[in-house]
Amino acid sequence: MPLISIETNQLLENNDSLKSISSAVAKLLGKPESYVMLKYEHNVNMLFAGNNQALAHIKLKSLGLPENKTTLFSKELCLLMKTYFNVPSNRIYIEFSNPERHLWGWDSATF
């Protein structure tokens, strides 16, 4: 049920990095990795502060997302982006979302 969506102008050189990010997000949220979906989009047509230096937009959506931990999650996600994409933390926006169970579908039903 957790979804991490990463859109960046940085090309990922090693797809094994996605597995590492997926595992880190599962651990961060305290959920099994079998529930985690990761979406990565390389988009060269991105600007931040008027330039196209390394940047990223991340969305983290999860049922029961603890709002009191978003600062910690932001720090950890920025570290992952620096490690795997070389994007500095001041060039990253992150959206956190905690959907209501009836608004999150899976396997022909909702949670």
C-alpha positions as CSV (number, residue, x, y, z in Angstrom):
1,M,0.0,0.0,0.0
2,P,2.9,2.5,0.3
3,L,3.7,4.2,-3.0
4,I,6.8,6.2,-3.5
5,S,6.9,8.1,-6.7
6,I,10.2,9.7,-7.8
7,E,10.4,12.2,-10.7
8,T,13.8,13.6,-11.4
9,N,15.9,14.9,-14.2
10,Q,18.7,12.6,-13.1
11,L,19.2,9.3,-15.0
12,L,19.5,6.3,-12.8
13,E,22.6,4.3,-13.8
14,N,21.8,1.1,-11.9
15,N,18.3,-0.3,-11.6
16,D,19.4,-2.3,-8.5
17,S,19.3,1.1,-6.8
18,L,15.5,1.1,-7.1
19,K,15.4,-2.2,-5.0
20,S,17.6,-0.5,-2.4
21,I,15.2,2.5,-2.3
22,S,12.2,0.2,-2.0
23,S,13.7,-1.7,0.8
24,A,14.6,1.5,2.6
25,V,11.1,2.9,2.3
26,A,9.6,-0.3,3.7
27,K,12.0,-0.1,6.7
28,L,11.3,3.6,7.2
29,L,7.5,3.0,7.3
30,G,7.7,-0.3,9.2
31,K,5.8,-2.2,6.5
32,P,6.7,-5.3,4.5
33,E,8.4,-4.5,1.3
34,S,5.9,-6.8,-0.5
35,Y,3.4,-3.9,0.0
36,V,5.7,-1.2,-1.4
37,M,5.3,0.1,-5.0
38,L,8.0,2.4,-6.4
39,K,7.6,4.5,-9.5
40,Y,10.6,6.2,-11.0
41,E,10.3,8.7,-13.9
42,H,13.2,10.3,-15.6
43,N,12.1,13.7,-16.8
44,V,14.7,15.9,-18.5
45,N,12.2,18.8,-18.8
46,M,12.2,19.9,-15.1
47,L,13.3,23.2,-13.6
48,F,13.7,24.4,-10.1
49,A,14.7,27.9,-9.2
50,G,14.8,28.6,-12.9
51,N,17.5,26.1,-13.8
52,N,17.8,22.4,-14.6
53,Q,20.5,21.4,-12.1
54,A,19.8,18.1,-10.4
55,L,16.4,18.1,-8.8
56,A,13.5,15.8,-7.7
57,H,9.9,15.7,-6.8
58,I,8.9,12.8,-4.5
59,K,5.5,11.6,-3.4
60,L,5.1,9.3,-0.5
61,K,1.7,7.9,0.0
62,S,0.8,5.3,2.7
63,L,-2.1,4.2,4.7
64,G,-1.5,5.2,8.3
65,L,1.4,7.5,7.5
66,P,2.4,9.0,10.8
67,E,2.3,12.8,10.3
68,N,4.6,13.3,13.3
69,K,7.4,11.5,11.4
70,T,7.3,13.4,8.2
71,T,10.4,15.5,9.2
72,L,12.4,12.2,9.7
73,F,11.0,10.8,6.4
74,S,12.0,14.0,4.6
75,K,15.6,13.7,5.9
76,E,15.8,10.0,5.0
77,L,14.3,10.4,1.5
78,C,16.7,13.3,0.8
79,L,19.6,11.1,1.9
80,L,18.4,8.4,-0.5
81,M,18.1,10.9,-3.4
82,K,21.6,12.2,-2.7
83,T,23.0,8.7,-2.5
84,Y,21.4,7.2,-5.6
85,F,20.7,10.3,-7.8
86,N,23.2,12.9,-6.5
87,V,20.3,15.4,-5.9
88,P,21.0,17.8,-3.1
89,S,18.3,18.1,-0.4
90,N,17.6,21.8,-1.2
91,R,16.6,20.8,-4.8
92,I,13.9,18.3,-3.6
93,Y,10.2,18.7,-2.9
94,I,8.4,15.9,-1.1
95,E,4.6,15.4,-0.8
96,F,3.3,13.2,1.9
97,S,-0.1,11.7,1.8
98,N,-2.2,9.5,4.1
99,P,-5.3,8.5,2.1
100,E,-8.5,7.2,3.7
101,R,-8.8,3.5,3.4
102,H,-11.8,3.6,1.2
103,L,-9.9,5.8,-1.3
104,W,-7.1,3.4,-1.8
105,G,-7.8,0.4,-4.1
106,W,-6.0,-2.9,-4.5
107,D,-6.8,-6.3,-5.8
108,S,-10.4,-5.4,-7.0
109,A,-11.2,-3.9,-3.6
110,T,-10.3,-1.1,-1.2
111,F,-8.5,-1.2,2.1
